[in-house]
């Protein structure tokens, strides 16, 4: 049910993104700073829904043993 609500929103807040992706807000900001995810679409830190998918993918890849540097090299293939 939660995912259906998110899919219907074109933009989500950083708080909602961190909740959906099950990470801290600081993690989202860190991924943004190092270029793993795009900057927010607006000055109010509104992210696209697909960004939550990228964050989930990054976290999953880390659990499989990939470094953030390695993950960054294959993220472009997901877009």
PyMOL Python script that loads the backbone (N, CA, C, O; Angstrom):
from pymol import cmd

cmd.read_pdbstr("""\
ATOM      1  N   UNK A   1       0.823  -1.200   0.000  1.00  0.00           N
ATOM      2  CA  UNK A   1       0.000   0.000   0.000  1.00  0.00           C
ATOM      3  C   UNK A   1       0.863   1.259   0.000  1.00  0.00           C
ATOM      4  O   UNK A   1       0.582   2.200  -0.742  1.00  0.00           O
ATOM      5  N   UNK A   2       1.921   1.285   0.831  1.00  0.00           N
ATOM      6  CA  UNK A   2       2.787   2.453   0.911  1.00  0.00           C
ATOM      7  C   UNK A   2       3.428   2.750  -0.435  1.00  0.00           C
ATOM      8  O   UNK A   2       3.454   3.905  -0.860  1.00  0.00           O
ATOM      9  N   UNK A   3       3.947   1.727  -1.117  1.00  0.00           N
ATOM     10  CA  UNK A   3       4.578   1.946  -2.405  1.00  0.00           C
ATOM     11  C   UNK A   3       3.614   2.516  -3.422  1.00  0.00           C
ATOM     12  O   UNK A   3       4.015   3.354  -4.230  1.00  0.00           O
ATOM     13  N   UNK A   4       2.358   2.097  -3.413  1.00  0.00           N
ATOM     14  CA  UNK A   4       1.371   2.647  -4.341  1.00  0.00           C
ATOM     15  C   UNK A   4       1.146   4.129  -4.082  1.00  0.00           C
ATOM     16  O   UNK A   4       0.970   4.903  -5.023  1.00  0.00           O
ATOM     17  N   UNK A   5       1.151   4.529  -2.816  1.00  0.00           N
ATOM     18  CA  UNK A   5       0.983   5.942  -2.496  1.00  0.00           C
ATOM     19  C   UNK A   5       2.165   6.750  -3.000  1.00  0.00           C
ATOM     20  O   UNK A   5       1.994   7.861  -3.501  1.00  0.00           O
ATOM     21  N   UNK A   6       3.370   6.193  -2.869  1.00  0.00           N
ATOM     22  CA  UNK A   6       4.572   6.878  -3.317  1.00  0.00           C
ATOM     23  C   UNK A   6       4.585   6.989  -4.834  1.00  0.00           C
ATOM     24  O   UNK A   6       4.915   8.050  -5.365  1.00  0.00           O
ATOM     25  N   UNK A   7       4.237   5.925  -5.543  1.00  0.00           N
ATOM     26  CA  UNK A   7       4.276   5.918  -7.004  1.00  0.00           C
ATOM     27  C   UNK A   7       3.376   6.983  -7.597  1.00  0.00           C
ATOM     28  O   UNK A   7       3.641   7.477  -8.693  1.00  0.00           O
ATOM     29  N   UNK A   8       2.319   7.343  -6.893  1.00  0.00           N
ATOM     30  CA  UNK A   8       1.388   8.349  -7.392  1.00  0.00           C
ATOM     31  C   UNK A   8       1.894   9.770  -7.168  1.00  0.00           C
ATOM     32  O   UNK A   8       1.281  10.730  -7.634  1.00  0.00           O
ATOM     33  N   UNK A   9       3.008   9.907  -6.458  1.00  0.00           N
ATOM     34  CA  UNK A   9       3.571  11.223  -6.197  1.00  0.00           C
ATOM     35  C   UNK A   9       4.783  11.419  -7.104  1.00  0.00           C
ATOM     36  O   UNK A   9       5.663  10.561  -7.159  1.00  0.00           O
ATOM     37  N   UNK A  10       4.831  12.538  -7.811  1.00  0.00           N
ATOM     38  CA  UNK A  10       5.966  12.788  -8.683  1.00  0.00           C
ATOM     39  C   UNK A  10       7.161  13.289  -7.887  1.00  0.00           C
ATOM     40  O   UNK A  10       8.303  13.133  -8.318  1.00  0.00           O
ATOM     41  N   UNK A  11       6.911  13.885  -6.740  1.00  0.00           N
ATOM     42  CA  UNK A  11       7.973  14.395  -5.891  1.00  0.00           C
ATOM     43  C   UNK A  11       7.727  13.962  -4.451  1.00  0.00           C
ATOM     44  O   UNK A  11       6.588  13.921  -3.985  1.00  0.00           O
ATOM     45  N   UNK A  12       8.815  13.642  -3.758  1.00  0.00           N
ATOM     46  CA  UNK A  12       8.703  13.291  -2.342  1.00  0.00           C
ATOM     47  C   UNK A  12       9.752  14.068  -1.564  1.00  0.00           C
ATOM     48  O   UNK A  12      10.799  14.422  -2.105  1.00  0.00           O
ATOM     49  N   UNK A  13       9.470  14.330  -0.303  1.00  0.00           N
ATOM     50  CA  UNK A  13      10.397  15.067   0.551  1.00  0.00           C
ATOM     51  C   UNK A  13      11.561  14.169   0.947  1.00  0.00           C
ATOM     52  O   UNK A  13      11.504  12.948   0.802  1.00  0.00           O
ATOM     53  N   UNK A  14      12.610  14.798   1.446  1.00  0.00           N
ATOM     54  CA  UNK A  14      13.768  14.028   1.895  1.00  0.00           C
ATOM     55  C   UNK A  14      13.377  13.126   3.067  1.00  0.00           C
ATOM     56  O   UNK A  14      13.902  12.021   3.206  1.00  0.00           O
ATOM     57  N   UNK A  15      12.464  13.594   3.899  1.00  0.00           N
ATOM     58  CA  UNK A  15      12.005  12.779   5.025  1.00  0.00           C
ATOM     59  C   UNK A  15      11.300  11.519   4.519  1.00  0.00           C
ATOM     60  O   UNK A  15      11.539  10.417   5.012  1.00  0.00           O
ATOM     61  N   UNK A  16      10.435  11.702   3.534  1.00  0.00           N
ATOM     62  CA  UNK A  16       9.697  10.567   2.973  1.00  0.00           C
ATOM     63  C   UNK A  16      10.638   9.635   2.214  1.00  0.00           C
ATOM     64  O   UNK A  16      10.494   8.414   2.276  1.00  0.00           O
ATOM     65  N   UNK A  17      11.594  10.212   1.504  1.00  0.00           N
ATOM     66  CA  UNK A  17      12.579   9.405   0.787  1.00  0.00           C
ATOM     67  C   UNK A  17      13.361   8.528   1.754  1.00  0.00           C
ATOM     68  O   UNK A  17      13.548   7.337   1.507  1.00  0.00           O
ATOM     69  N   UNK A  18      13.816   9.115   2.852  1.00  0.00           N
ATOM     70  CA  UNK A  18      14.585   8.333   3.817  1.00  0.00           C
ATOM     71  C   UNK A  18      13.725   7.249   4.456  1.00  0.00           C
ATOM     72  O   UNK A  18      14.209   6.154   4.741  1.00  0.00           O
ATOM     73  N   UNK A  19      12.463   7.552   4.678  1.00  0.00           N
ATOM     74  CA  UNK A  19      11.539   6.564   5.254  1.00  0.00           C
ATOM     75  C   UNK A  19      11.301   5.399   4.288  1.00  0.00           C
ATOM     76  O   UNK A  19      11.379   4.233   4.676  1.00  0.00           O
ATOM     77  N   UNK A  20      11.013   5.725   3.046  1.00  0.00           N
ATOM     78  CA  UNK A  20      10.719   4.698   2.041  1.00  0.00           C
ATOM     79  C   UNK A  20      11.945   3.834   1.754  1.00  0.00           C
ATOM     80  O   UNK A  20      11.834   2.619   1.590  1.00  0.00           O
ATOM     81  N   UNK A  21      13.115   4.474   1.697  1.00  0.00           N
ATOM     82  CA  UNK A  21      14.347   3.747   1.388  1.00  0.00           C
ATOM     83  C   UNK A  21      14.970   3.109   2.631  1.00  0.00           C
ATOM     84  O   UNK A  21      15.949   2.371   2.525  1.00  0.00           O
ATOM     85  N   UNK A  22      14.413   3.389   3.793  1.00  0.00           N
ATOM     86  CA  UNK A  22      14.877   2.840   5.067  1.00  0.00           C
ATOM     87  C   UNK A  22      16.331   3.214   5.362  1.00  0.00           C
ATOM     88  O   UNK A  22      17.151   2.369   5.721  1.00  0.00           O
ATOM     89  N   UNK A  23      16.625   4.516   5.197  1.00  0.00           N
ATOM     90  CA  UNK A  23      17.944   5.060   5.521  1.00  0.00           C
ATOM     91  C   UNK A  23      17.749   6.361   6.282  1.00  0.00           C
ATOM     92  O   UNK A  23      16.654   6.925   6.297  1.00  0.00           O
ATOM     93  N   UNK A  24      18.817   6.833   6.911  1.00  0.00           N
ATOM     94  CA  UNK A  24      18.774   8.123   7.587  1.00  0.00           C
ATOM     95  C   UNK A  24      18.816   9.251   6.563  1.00  0.00           C
ATOM     96  O   UNK A  24      19.296   9.066   5.444  1.00  0.00           O
ATOM     97  N   UNK A  25      18.318  10.406   6.946  1.00  0.00           N
ATOM     98  CA  UNK A  25      18.393  11.587   6.089  1.00  0.00           C
ATOM     99  C   UNK A  25      19.847  11.903   5.770  1.00  0.00           C
ATOM    100  O   UNK A  25      20.166  12.303   4.650  1.00  0.00           O
ATOM    101  N   UNK A  26      20.729  11.726   6.747  1.00  0.00           N
ATOM    102  CA  UNK A  26      22.151  11.984   6.539  1.00  0.00           C
ATOM    103  C   UNK A  26      22.716  11.105   5.422  1.00  0.00           C
ATOM    104  O   UNK A  26      23.603  11.532   4.683  1.00  0.00           O
ATOM    105  N   UNK A  27      22.207   9.886   5.301  1.00  0.00           N
ATOM    106  CA  UNK A  27      22.646   8.979   4.237  1.00  0.00           C
ATOM    107  C   UNK A  27      22.235   9.527   2.874  1.00  0.00           C
ATOM    108  O   UNK A  27      23.020   9.503   1.927  1.00  0.00           O
ATOM    109  N   UNK A  28      21.015  10.016   2.781  1.00  0.00           N
ATOM    110  CA  UNK A  28      20.530  10.606   1.532  1.00  0.00           C
ATOM    111  C   UNK A  28      21.410  11.792   1.148  1.00  0.00           C
ATOM    112  O   UNK A  28      21.830  11.913  -0.003  1.00  0.00           O
ATOM    113  N   UNK A  29      21.686  12.659   2.106  1.00  0.00           N
ATOM    114  CA  UNK A  29      22.520  13.828   1.846  1.00  0.00           C
ATOM    115  C   UNK A  29      23.937  13.426   1.454  1.00  0.00           C
ATOM    116  O   UNK A  29      24.535  14.050   0.577  1.00  0.00           O
ATOM    117  N   UNK A  30      24.475  12.403   2.088  1.00  0.00           N
ATOM    118  CA  UNK A  30      25.817  11.918   1.752  1.00  0.00           C
ATOM    119  C   UNK A  30      25.847  11.363   0.331  1.00  0.00           C
ATOM    120  O   UNK A  30      26.756  11.680  -0.436  1.00  0.00           O
ATOM    121  N   UNK A  31      24.874  10.547  -0.024  1.00  0.00           N
ATOM    122  CA  UNK A  31      24.809  10.004  -1.386  1.00  0.00           C
ATOM    123  C   UNK A  31      24.716  11.123  -2.413  1.00  0.00           C
ATOM    124  O   UNK A  31      25.280  11.030  -3.503  1.00  0.00           O
ATOM    125  N   UNK A  32      24.007  12.168  -2.055  1.00  0.00           N
ATOM    126  CA  UNK A  32      23.885  13.326  -2.948  1.00  0.00           C
ATOM    127  C   UNK A  32      25.240  14.027  -3.081  1.00  0.00           C
ATOM    128  O   UNK A  32      25.658  14.358  -4.191  1.00  0.00           O
ATOM    129  N   UNK A  33      25.921  14.255  -1.964  1.00  0.00           N
ATOM    130  CA  UNK A  33      27.210  14.956  -1.980  1.00  0.00           C
ATOM    131  C   UNK A  33      28.253  14.230  -2.815  1.00  0.00           C
ATOM    132  O   UNK A  33      29.043  14.866  -3.514  1.00  0.00           O
ATOM    133  N   UNK A  34      28.261  12.886  -2.747  1.00  0.00           N
ATOM    134  CA  UNK A  34      29.297  12.144  -3.477  1.00  0.00           C
ATOM    135  C   UNK A  34      28.843  11.747  -4.887  1.00  0.00           C
ATOM    136  O   UNK A  34      29.558  11.045  -5.602  1.00  0.00           O
ATOM    137  N   UNK A  35      27.656  12.200  -5.275  1.00  0.00           N
ATOM    138  CA  UNK A  35      27.205  12.014  -6.646  1.00  0.00           C
ATOM    139  C   UNK A  35      26.520  10.704  -6.969  1.00  0.00           C
ATOM    140  O   UNK A  35      26.378  10.355  -8.141  1.00  0.00           O
ATOM    141  N   UNK A  36      26.089   9.968  -5.948  1.00  0.00           N
ATOM    142  CA  UNK A  36      25.376   8.714  -6.200  1.00  0.00           C
ATOM    143  C   UNK A  36      23.928   8.962  -6.609  1.00  0.00           C
ATOM    144  O   UNK A  36      23.357   8.207  -7.395  1.00  0.00           O
ATOM    145  N   UNK A  37      23.349  10.014  -6.074  1.00  0.00           N
ATOM    146  CA  UNK A  37      21.983  10.386  -6.470  1.00  0.00           C
ATOM    147  C   UNK A  37      21.986  11.851  -6.879  1.00  0.00           C
ATOM    148  O   UNK A  37      22.863  12.619  -6.485  1.00  0.00           O
ATOM    149  N   UNK A  38      21.000  12.221  -7.668  1.00  0.00           N
ATOM    150  CA  UNK A  38      20.887  13.604  -8.138  1.00  0.00           C
ATOM    151  C   UNK A  38      20.431  14.526  -7.026  1.00  0.00           C
ATOM    152  O   UNK A  38      19.809  14.103  -6.051  1.00  0.00           O
ATOM    153  N   UNK A  39      20.757  15.798  -7.199  1.00  0.00           N
ATOM    154  CA  UNK A  39      20.276  16.820  -6.270  1.00  0.00           C
ATOM    155  C   UNK A  39      18.758  16.905  -6.376  1.00  0.00           C
ATOM    156  O   UNK A  39      18.182  16.507  -7.388  1.00  0.00           O
ATOM    157  N   UNK A  40      18.111  17.421  -5.337  1.00  0.00           N
ATOM    158  CA  UNK A  40      16.645  17.542  -5.367  1.00  0.00           C
ATOM    159  C   UNK A  40      16.176  18.373  -6.550  1.00  0.00           C
ATOM    160  O   UNK A  40      16.902  19.223  -7.066  1.00  0.00           O
ATOM    161  N   UNK A  41      14.943  18.107  -6.965  1.00  0.00           N
ATOM    162  CA  UNK A  41      14.369  18.794  -8.117  1.00  0.00           C
ATOM    163  C   UNK A  41      14.001  20.239  -7.811  1.00  0.00           C
ATOM    164  O   UNK A  41      13.886  21.052  -8.728  1.00  0.00           O
ATOM    165  N   UNK A  42      13.815  20.572  -6.531  1.00  0.00           N
ATOM    166  CA  UNK A  42      13.451  21.934  -6.144  1.00  0.00           C
ATOM    167  C   UNK A  42      14.260  22.350  -4.933  1.00  0.00           C
ATOM    168  O   UNK A  42      14.946  21.536  -4.315  1.00  0.00           O
ATOM    169  N   UNK A  43      14.172  23.611  -4.608  1.00  0.00           N
ATOM    170  CA  UNK A  43      14.892  24.113  -3.434  1.00  0.00           C
ATOM    171  C   UNK A  43      14.316  23.573  -2.128  1.00  0.00           C
ATOM    172  O   UNK A  43      14.937  23.729  -1.076  1.00  0.00           O
ATOM    173  N   UNK A  44      13.150  22.945  -2.171  1.00  0.00           N
ATOM    174  CA  UNK A  44      12.508  22.416  -0.978  1.00  0.00           C
ATOM    175  C   UNK A  44      12.851  20.950  -0.739  1.00  0.00           C
ATOM    176  O   UNK A  44      12.142  20.249  -0.018  1.00  0.00           O
ATOM    177  N   UNK A  45      13.947  20.490  -1.351  1.00  0.00           N
ATOM    178  CA  UNK A  45      14.402  19.104  -1.216  1.00  0.00           C
ATOM    179  C   UNK A  45      13.314  18.103  -1.591  1.00  0.00           C
ATOM    180  O   UNK A  45      13.004  17.183  -0.833  1.00  0.00           O
ATOM    181  N   UNK A  46      12.754  18.299  -2.753  1.00  0.00           N
ATOM    182  CA  UNK A  46      11.784  17.343  -3.293  1.00  0.00           C
ATOM    183  C   UNK A  46      12.520  16.451  -4.281  1.00  0.00           C
ATOM    184  O   UNK A  46      13.120  16.930  -5.243  1.00  0.00           O
ATOM    185  N   UNK A  47      12.468  15.164  -4.034  1.00  0.00           N
ATOM    186  CA  UNK A  47      13.152  14.185  -4.870  1.00  0.00           C
ATOM    187  C   UNK A  47      12.140  13.431  -5.712  1.00  0.00           C
ATOM    188  O   UNK A  47      10.967  13.329  -5.354  1.00  0.00           O
ATOM    189  N   UNK A  48      12.601  12.910  -6.823  1.00  0.00           N
ATOM    190  CA  UNK A  48      11.724  12.082  -7.647  1.00  0.00           C
ATOM    191  C   UNK A  48      11.546  10.723  -6.977  1.00  0.00           C
ATOM    192  O   UNK A  48      12.392  10.281  -6.200  1.00  0.00           O
ATOM    193  N   UNK A  49      10.451  10.081  -7.287  1.00  0.00           N
ATOM    194  CA  UNK A  49      10.181   8.750  -6.731  1.00  0.00           C
ATOM    195  C   UNK A  49      11.301   7.774  -7.084  1.00  0.00           C
ATOM    196  O   UNK A  49      11.678   6.943  -6.258  1.00  0.00           O
ATOM    197  N   UNK A  50      11.831   7.864  -8.289  1.00  0.00           N
ATOM    198  CA  UNK A  50      12.858   6.916  -8.730  1.00  0.00           C
ATOM    199  C   UNK A  50      14.115   7.006  -7.866  1.00  0.00           C
ATOM    200  O   UNK A  50      14.863   6.034  -7.757  1.00  0.00           O
ATOM    201  N   UNK A  51      14.349   8.162  -7.253  1.00  0.00           N
ATOM    202  CA  UNK A  51      15.506   8.304  -6.370  1.00  0.00           C
ATOM    203  C   UNK A  51      15.426   7.319  -5.217  1.00  0.00           C
ATOM    204  O   UNK A  51      16.456   6.806  -4.777  1.00  0.00           O
ATOM    205  N   UNK A  52      14.233   7.044  -4.720  1.00  0.00           N
ATOM    206  CA  UNK A  52      14.097   6.059  -3.630  1.00  0.00           C
ATOM    207  C   UNK A  52      14.524   4.675  -4.103  1.00  0.00           C
ATOM    208  O   UNK A  52      15.077   3.893  -3.329  1.00  0.00           O
ATOM    209  N   UNK A  53      14.270   4.373  -5.368  1.00  0.00           N
ATOM    210  CA  UNK A  53      14.702   3.081  -5.922  1.00  0.00           C
ATOM    211  C   UNK A  53      16.219   3.013  -5.989  1.00  0.00           C
ATOM    212  O   UNK A  53      16.808   1.973  -5.696  1.00  0.00           O
ATOM    213  N   UNK A  54      16.861   4.122  -6.376  1.00  0.00           N
ATOM    214  CA  UNK A  54      18.324   4.153  -6.436  1.00  0.00           C
ATOM    215  C   UNK A  54      18.929   3.977  -5.046  1.00  0.00           C
ATOM    216  O   UNK A  54      19.895   3.232  -4.877  1.00  0.00           O
ATOM    217  N   UNK A  55      18.368   4.656  -4.061  1.00  0.00           N
ATOM    218  CA  UNK A  55      18.889   4.546  -2.698  1.00  0.00           C
ATOM    219  C   UNK A  55      18.746   3.110  -2.197  1.00  0.00           C
ATOM    220  O   UNK A  55      19.668   2.574  -1.582  1.00  0.00           O
ATOM    221  N   UNK A  56      17.606   2.491  -2.452  1.00  0.00           N
ATOM    222  CA  UNK A  56      17.418   1.090  -2.055  1.00  0.00           C
ATOM    223  C   UNK A  56      18.436   0.187  -2.758  1.00  0.00           C
ATOM    224  O   UNK A  56      18.997  -0.722  -2.146  1.00  0.00           O
ATOM    225  N   UNK A  57      18.665   0.444  -4.040  1.00  0.00           N
ATOM    226  CA  UNK A  57      19.634  -0.342  -4.797  1.00  0.00           C
ATOM    227  C   UNK A  57      21.033  -0.185  -4.207  1.00  0.00           C
ATOM    228  O   UNK A  57      21.754  -1.170  -4.046  1.00  0.00           O
ATOM    229  N   UNK A  58      21.413   1.038  -3.888  1.00  0.00           N
ATOM    230  CA  UNK A  58      22.739   1.301  -3.321  1.00  0.00           C
ATOM    231  C   UNK A  58      22.906   0.538  -2.016  1.00  0.00           C
ATOM    232  O   UNK A  58      23.925  -0.120  -1.804  1.00  0.00           O
ATOM    233  N   UNK A  59      21.914   0.623  -1.145  1.00  0.00           N
ATOM    234  CA  UNK A  59      22.000  -0.082   0.138  1.00  0.00           C
ATOM    235  C   UNK A  59      22.082  -1.595  -0.070  1.00  0.00           C
ATOM    236  O   UNK A  59      22.846  -2.275   0.615  1.00  0.00           O
ATOM    237  N   UNK A  60      21.313  -2.112  -0.995  1.00  0.00           N
ATOM    238  CA  UNK A  60      21.347  -3.553  -1.265  1.00  0.00           C
ATOM    239  C   UNK A  60      22.712  -3.966  -1.825  1.00  0.00           C
ATOM    240  O   UNK A  60      23.265  -4.990  -1.423  1.00  0.00           O
ATOM    241  N   UNK A  61      23.244  -3.183  -2.735  1.00  0.00           N
ATOM    242  CA  UNK A  61      24.565  -3.491  -3.303  1.00  0.00           C
ATOM    243  C   UNK A  61      25.638  -3.477  -2.219  1.00  0.00           C
ATOM    244  O   UNK A  61      26.569  -4.281  -2.255  1.00  0.00           O
ATOM    245  N   UNK A  62      25.509  -2.571  -1.261  1.00  0.00           N
ATOM    246  CA  UNK A  62      26.459  -2.541  -0.148  1.00  0.00           C
ATOM    247  C   UNK A  62      26.383  -3.822   0.675  1.00  0.00           C
ATOM    248  O   UNK A  62      27.410  -4.344   1.110  1.00  0.00           O
ATOM    249  N   UNK A  63      25.176  -4.330   0.890  1.00  0.00           N
ATOM    250  CA  UNK A  63      25.044  -5.564   1.672  1.00  0.00           C
ATOM    251  C   UNK A  63      25.654  -6.751   0.937  1.00  0.00           C
ATOM    252  O   UNK A  63      26.018  -7.755   1.550  1.00  0.00           O
ATOM    253  N   UNK A  64      25.762  -6.625  -0.380  1.00  0.00           N
ATOM    254  CA  UNK A  64      26.394  -7.683  -1.173  1.00  0.00           C
ATOM    255  C   UNK A  64      27.916  -7.545  -1.230  1.00  0.00           C
ATOM    256  O   UNK A  64      28.604  -8.380  -1.817  1.00  0.00           O
ATOM    257  N   UNK A  65      28.429  -6.480  -0.613  1.00  0.00           N
ATOM    258  CA  UNK A  65      29.868  -6.306  -0.523  1.00  0.00           C
ATOM    259  C   UNK A  65      30.478  -5.300  -1.473  1.00  0.00           C
ATOM    260  O   UNK A  65      31.698  -5.140  -1.494  1.00  0.00           O
ATOM    261  N   UNK A  66      29.663  -4.617  -2.261  1.00  0.00           N
ATOM    262  CA  UNK A  66      30.190  -3.615  -3.170  1.00  0.00           C
ATOM    263  C   UNK A  66      30.491  -2.321  -2.417  1.00  0.00           C
ATOM    264  O   UNK A  66      29.746  -1.934  -1.517  1.00  0.00           O
ATOM    265  N   UNK A  67      31.583  -1.657  -2.787  1.00  0.00           N
ATOM    266  CA  UNK A  67      31.911  -0.357  -2.201  1.00  0.00           C
ATOM    267  C   UNK A  67      31.092   0.725  -2.907  1.00  0.00           C
ATOM    268  O   UNK A  67      30.552   0.499  -3.990  1.00  0.00           O
ATOM    269  N   UNK A  68      31.007   1.889  -2.289  1.00  0.00           N
ATOM    270  CA  UNK A  68      30.281   2.991  -2.921  1.00  0.00           C
ATOM    271  C   UNK A  68      30.952   3.398  -4.231  1.00  0.00           C
ATOM    272  O   UNK A  68      30.280   3.794  -5.184  1.00  0.00           O
ATOM    273  N   UNK A  69      32.266   3.301  -4.273  1.00  0.00           N
ATOM    274  CA  UNK A  69      32.998   3.620  -5.505  1.00  0.00           C
ATOM    275  C   UNK A  69      32.602   2.654  -6.622  1.00  0.00           C
ATOM    276  O   UNK A  69      32.390   3.072  -7.760  1.00  0.00           O
ATOM    277  N   UNK A  70      32.505   1.380  -6.303  1.00  0.00           N
ATOM    278  CA  UNK A  70      32.092   0.384  -7.296  1.00  0.00           C
ATOM    279  C   UNK A  70      30.644   0.611  -7.729  1.00  0.00           C
ATOM    280  O   UNK A  70      30.317   0.529  -8.914  1.00  0.00           O
ATOM    281  N   UNK A  71      29.794   0.893  -6.766  1.00  0.00           N
ATOM    282  CA  UNK A  71      28.378   1.121  -7.061  1.00  0.00           C
ATOM    283  C   UNK A  71      28.220   2.318  -7.988  1.00  0.00           C
ATOM    284  O   UNK A  71      27.395   2.294  -8.901  1.00  0.00           O
ATOM    285  N   UNK A  72      29.002   3.355  -7.758  1.00  0.00           N
ATOM    286  CA  UNK A  72      28.918   4.558  -8.579  1.00  0.00           C
ATOM    287  C   UNK A  72      29.229   4.258 -10.046  1.00  0.00           C
ATOM    288  O   UNK A  72      28.689   4.907 -10.941  1.00  0.00           O
ATOM    289  N   UNK A  73      30.096   3.277 -10.292  1.00  0.00           N
ATOM    290  CA  UNK A  73      30.470   2.975 -11.674  1.00  0.00           C
ATOM    291  C   UNK A  73      29.343   2.297 -12.450  1.00  0.00           C
ATOM    292  O   UNK A  73      29.263   2.448 -13.669  1.00  0.00           O
ATOM    293  N   UNK A  74      28.475   1.555 -11.771  1.00  0.00           N
ATOM    294  CA  UNK A  74      27.409   0.907 -12.532  1.00  0.00           C
ATOM    295  C   UNK A  74      26.025   1.527 -12.362  1.00  0.00           C
ATOM    296  O   UNK A  74      25.062   1.040 -12.954  1.00  0.00           O
ATOM    297  N   UNK A  75      25.904   2.593 -11.566  1.00  0.00           N
ATOM    298  CA  UNK A  75      24.621   3.292 -11.454  1.00  0.00           C
ATOM    299  C   UNK A  75      24.130   3.873 -12.786  1.00  0.00           C
ATOM    300  O   UNK A  75      22.930   3.825 -13.054  1.00  0.00           O
ATOM    301  N   UNK A  76      25.013   4.419 -13.627  1.00  0.00           N
ATOM    302  CA  UNK A  76      24.523   4.966 -14.900  1.00  0.00           C
ATOM    303  C   UNK A  76      23.795   3.942 -15.768  1.00  0.00           C
ATOM    304  O   UNK A  76      22.951   4.321 -16.579  1.00  0.00           O
ATOM    305  N   UNK A  77      24.102   2.663 -15.617  1.00  0.00           N
ATOM    306  CA  UNK A  77      23.444   1.632 -16.406  1.00  0.00           C
ATOM    307  C   UNK A  77      22.002   1.394 -15.960  1.00  0.00           C
ATOM    308  O   UNK A  77      21.233   0.754 -16.677  1.00  0.00           O
ATOM    309  N   UNK A  78      21.634   1.897 -14.797  1.00  0.00           N
ATOM    310  CA  UNK A  78      20.265   1.738 -14.303  1.00  0.00           C
ATOM    311  C   UNK A  78      19.328   2.808 -14.846  1.00  0.00           C
ATOM    312  O   UNK A  78      18.108   2.650 -14.813  1.00  0.00           O
ATOM    313  N   UNK A  79      19.896   3.879 -15.337  1.00  0.00           N
ATOM    314  CA  UNK A  79      19.081   5.030 -15.782  1.00  0.00           C
ATOM    315  C   UNK A  79      18.610   4.865 -17.190  1.00  0.00           C
ATOM    316  O   UNK A  79      17.918   5.736 -17.715  1.00  0.00           O
TER     317      UNK A  79
END
""", "prot")
cmd.dss("prot")
cmd.show_as("cartoon", "prot")
cmd.util.cbc("prot")
cmd.orient("prot")
